[in-house]
Amino acid sequence: MSDLQAAFTQAVADSKQLPERPDNRTLLQIYALYKQASEGDASGERPGMTDFVARAKFDAWSALTGTSADTARQNYIDLIESLK
């Protein structure tokens, strides 16, 4: 396992033990970076207008299209570190 992957795995664990819950915009950013790092570009259909949460998550993830997995991992790590 690479150092970046190990640091990412640790950041995922750390994200579950933050001192306080981040605001919704930050939570969306955490979600989108995680999905981009672990699954790549957004796929599937965009959720309908009545499912606000799923649509916001999909849009946040979709905005990162083209971002490499390593860049997304590093950005995720940096974001979690800033929230500690």
C-alpha positions as CSV (number, residue, x, y, z in Angstrom):
1,M,0.0,0.0,0.0
2,S,1.4,3.4,-1.0
3,D,2.0,6.1,1.6
4,L,-0.8,8.2,0.0
5,Q,-3.3,5.3,0.2
6,A,-2.3,4.6,3.8
7,A,-2.7,8.3,4.7
8,F,-6.1,8.3,2.9
9,T,-7.3,5.3,4.9
10,Q,-6.2,7.0,8.1
11,A,-8.0,10.2,7.1
12,V,-11.2,8.2,6.4
13,A,-10.9,6.8,10.0
14,D,-10.2,10.2,11.4
15,S,-13.2,11.7,9.6
16,K,-15.5,9.6,11.8
17,Q,-14.0,11.1,15.0
18,L,-13.9,14.8,14.2
19,P,-14.3,17.0,17.3
20,E,-17.5,18.6,15.8
21,R,-19.8,17.9,12.9
22,P,-18.8,19.9,9.8
23,D,-21.4,22.1,8.0
24,N,-23.4,20.7,5.1
25,R,-21.2,22.3,2.4
26,T,-18.1,20.7,4.0
27,L,-19.8,17.3,4.3
28,L,-20.6,17.4,0.6
29,Q,-17.0,18.2,-0.1
30,I,-15.8,15.3,2.0
31,Y,-18.3,13.0,0.3
32,A,-17.4,14.1,-3.2
33,L,-13.6,13.8,-2.6
34,Y,-14.1,10.3,-1.1
35,K,-16.2,9.1,-4.0
36,Q,-13.8,10.6,-6.6
37,A,-10.8,9.0,-4.8
38,S,-12.4,5.6,-4.4
39,E,-14.6,5.2,-7.5
40,G,-13.4,7.8,-10.0
41,D,-15.7,10.0,-12.1
42,A,-19.4,10.2,-11.2
43,S,-21.5,7.6,-13.0
44,G,-25.2,6.8,-13.3
45,E,-28.1,9.0,-13.7
46,R,-28.5,12.3,-11.8
47,P,-31.2,11.8,-9.1
48,G,-34.5,13.5,-9.5
49,M,-35.4,17.0,-8.2
50,T,-37.4,15.6,-5.3
51,D,-34.4,13.8,-3.8
52,F,-32.5,16.9,-2.7
53,V,-29.8,15.1,-0.7
54,A,-28.9,12.5,-3.3
55,R,-29.0,15.2,-6.0
56,A,-26.7,17.5,-4.0
57,K,-24.3,14.6,-3.4
58,F,-24.2,13.6,-7.1
59,D,-23.7,17.2,-8.2
60,A,-20.8,17.7,-5.7
61,W,-19.2,14.4,-6.9
62,S,-19.8,15.2,-10.6
63,A,-18.1,18.6,-10.2
64,L,-14.9,16.7,-9.6
65,T,-15.0,14.9,-12.9
66,G,-11.5,14.6,-14.4
67,T,-9.8,14.9,-11.0
68,S,-7.2,12.1,-10.6
69,A,-7.7,9.6,-7.7
70,D,-4.4,10.6,-6.2
71,T,-5.3,14.3,-6.3
72,A,-8.7,13.6,-4.7
73,R,-7.0,11.5,-2.0
74,Q,-4.6,14.3,-1.1
75,N,-7.4,16.9,-1.1
76,Y,-9.4,14.6,1.2
77,I,-6.5,14.2,3.6
78,D,-5.8,17.9,3.6
79,L,-9.5,18.7,4.3
80,I,-9.8,16.2,7.2
81,E,-6.6,17.5,8.7
82,S,-7.9,21.1,8.6
83,L,-11.1,19.9,10.5
84,K,-9.2,18.3,13.3
